[in-house]
Amino acid sequence: MENLNKLDWEQYEFITKYIYETLGGYNITIEGWGRDCKIKGESGVTHQIDVLTSETDNTGTFRTAIECKYLNKKVNKDIVMKLSEIINDAGIHRGIIVSKSGFTQDAEQFAEHRNILIVQLKEAGKEYPEQQRELHLFDLGINIGINRRRPVVTNIFATDIENNIITLHEQDQYYIFLKHANGKITNLFDEIMIFKNYVNEQDPSVTVTKEYSHNQCLLCFPTSVHQIKCITYTGLLTVRDTNERKVFSIIDKVWMVMEKIFEQQTFVLSEGGIIVDTTNKKV
């Protein structure tokens, strides 16, 4: 919903229309609303109706005229009398008055006598309890299936030109370098990643060994250098399936409160346009 802090009478009419067409579901039709919604009565006089709806059931079609009063004072009986005369003249079956500031006692009494429904629709201001200004809409649960594939290196050793075995440790991969015959320098980390990519393509849990030739290559430690022929790696692919469930609470801010006075029902309208029946419930 737009312009939450700049509500005027035209937007108030639109919100009223939105509420009634939303609450009415598929059985209610908005025939018109706003200043262009006009209907001629039996008297020949044309009446302007803020929101005109029609509802169809197995007995026929019934129309309702809704009068919206975005005023800073209570609606009095004169407004109720005016709407009563309009619906009688126009052959409309029912009338509803929606007021921002409520109704005087004589307006309520006369509306009940003439079978006109009255509703207070107001913004949720400071008088609305702080703990009820957030509207919990629903919890969204998502099941996430995760397949974790991780190549693991279990052994590394180099063979020098005299066939001596030099044990290497993965934790030292950033401190051991290889100077190749073409002058290129790589660290052990780069070489291990090549083997891990190979392992990642193998069957899970199957131990594999692969030898990489490094003729005329120097294996450089921080304190020594060795001429090697090859480096041999052993490892396997581990796979772990895990399932996780994440639950997200979808919450919106309460914007407006609607009280159907005669029916003793209360609804709230969120800033996102969600309408919830909160009769006898805490939001």
N, C-alpha and C positions, 0 to 999 in steps of 0.2 A: 504494500500500500504506500502511496506517495504523499509528500507534504504533511508529514505527521505533526509538525509544529506550526502549521499554517492553515488550520482547518477553518473553512467558512461555510456559509449556508448551502452553497452549491455542492461542495464536497460532502457535506452532511447528508444531502439528498442522495448523492451517489452511493455513499456508504450504506444508507438505509436500503436502497435498491439492491446492493450487493448482498447484504445480509439476508433479505427475504428471498431472493432468488437462490441463494446458496442453501438456506434452511429448507426451502420448499422442494429441493430435489428436482425430479423430472416432471412433477405434476403441476408446477407453477410456471406461468409465463409472464414476463414483464411486457405489458402492452405499451407502456410509455412512461417517461419520467422527465422531470425538469420543466422549464418554462414553455416548452412546445407541446406538453402533454395536456390536451384540452378535450372536453366532451360537452356536447349540447344536451341540455335537459328537456323534459317535456314542456317546460315553460318557454322554451326558445332561447333561454339564456345559456351562454357558453361558460363553462367552469374550468378553471385551471386546476389540475391535480398533480401533486408533487411526484407520486409514484402510483401507477395503476397496474394492478396485477390481475391475472385470471387463473383459475384453478379448475381442473376438470376431473370429475369422478363418474361413477356409473349412473348418477342421477342427473348430471348436466354440468354446465359451466357456470362458475360463480366468480364475480369480479369484486375486487377490494380496492378502495381508495385509501392511500396512505398520505397523511398530512405530516410534514416534517417541520419542527419548530426549533431552530438553533438560536434560542433566546437566553438571556441571562436572568430571566424571571420565569416563574411558574405559569403554565398554561391555565387560563381561567375558563369558566363555563361558556363564555361567549364563543370561543374557538370551537368548543365541542358542539354547540348549537349550530354553528355555521357549517361544519362538516356534516352534521346530521341532515340539514336541509339539502345540501349538495347531493348526498347519496340518494336521498328520496327523490329529488328532481331528476337525477340522471339514471335512475333505475339500477343503481349499484347495490350489491347485496350486503356489503360489509364495509365498515370504516375503521381505520387505525390511526391514532395520533402518536407520533414519536417526538418526544421532547427532551431537550438537553437538561433542563432544570427542573423537571417534574411537573406536578399538577397541584392546583388548589383543591381543597376538600370538596367544594361544590362542583368543581370540574370532574372529579372522580365519581361523585355521586350521580351526576347527570349522565356521564358516559356509561356508567353501569345500567342506568335506566333505559338509555337508548341503544344498548347493546353495541357500543363502540369500544373497541379495545384500546387501551392506553399503555404506552411503553416509554420508559426512560432510558435513553441512550446517551451516555456521557463518557468523556475521556477519563481514564484511570488516573486521577490526580493524587495529591498527597493524602487525601482522606482514604484512599484505597490502601489496605495493609501492605507494608513493604514486603513481607514474606510471600505475598500473593501476586506480586508484579511480574514474576517469571512464570511462564506457562510451559509445563512439561508435556510435550506432544506425544512422544513415544521413544522407546529404546530400539536402536538399530543394531542387530547382531550380525556379525560377519564371520564366517568360518574360513580360515586361511590355511590351505595345505601347502607346506613348504618342503621342497626337496633339496637338501643340502649336500652338494657334491664337493668333496675336498681331496685333492691329491696330496698324499703324504710321502715325504722322502724318509726312508729308513736307514739308508747307508750311502756314503759317498767316499770313493777313494780314487786317487790318481796313481798312475804307473809311470815311473821315470824311465829314462833311456837305458838304465841298468836293471830294469824290471823290479826295482824296489817299490813297495807299496807305501803310499803316503795317505794317511787317513785325514779326511776333511770333515768339518762339522758345519751344519747348516747355520748355526748361530753366528759363525764367523764369516758369513757370505759377503758382508760389506767391507771386510778388511783383507780379503784375498783377491788378487788380481791375476788376469791372464794376459800376457803380452804375446800376440800372435805373430806368425812369420811375416805377415804383410804390414806389421807395425800397429795394427789395431789393438786397443786395450779394452778389455771388458772385466767386470768384476764377477765373482762367483755367483752372485745373485742372478745376473743375466743368464748364466749357463744353467742354473737350477730351474729357472722359469721355462726354459726350452724343454727340459725333461718333464716338468709338471704339466705342460700343455700336452705332451705325449701321453702321460699317465691319464689325463682327463678323458682321453678317447678310448681307454681300455675298459674291459669289463670290471664291474665293482668287485672289491675284495680279492682280486687276483694279483699276487705279487709279481712284478715285472722288473727285469734288469736290462739296462741299455748302456752300451759303451759308445762314447763319442771320441773320435780321433782328434788329437791335437799335436800332430807331428811338428817338431821344431818350435814348440810353444813353451814359453817360460811361465812357470807358476810362481807368483810372487807373494810371499808372506811378509809381514811387517819386519821380520828379522832374518829372512833367508829367501833364496831364489832357487828353483829346481827346474831343470829342463825335462819335460814330460812327453809321453807318447799319446796318452789318452786319459780320460776320466770316466769312471763307471758309476752309474747311479742305480739304486734299487728303491722301489717304492710301490705304493698301491693306491687305488681310488676308494675312498670311503664315502658311503652314501647313507644319509640319515633322513628319514621321513618324519616330519613333525606336523602336528595340527595345532593351530592356535585359534582362539575365538576372541574377537574384539567386540566390545559393546560400547556404542556411542549413544549418549542421551541427546535427543533433539529437543532443544529448548528455544522458546521465542519470548519476546517481551509482550506483556499484556498492554494493549493500547486503549481499548474501549470496553465498557461494561454495559450490558443491556439487560434491563429488568422488565419482564412482562408482568405488569402489576396484578391484573385480575387472575392470570394463570399461575402466579407465584413461581415463575421460572426465571433463572438467571443464566445469561450467556456472556462469554468474554470473546473479544475479537483481538487477535494478536497483530503485531506490526506486519507480519507476513501474510495476513489475510485468513488465518485459520480461525474458525469459529468452534467453540467448545461449550457444551452444556455443562454448567457447573452448579446446577441446582442441588442444594444439600451436600455440596462437595467443596473441599478446599482445593484451590488451583495449585 
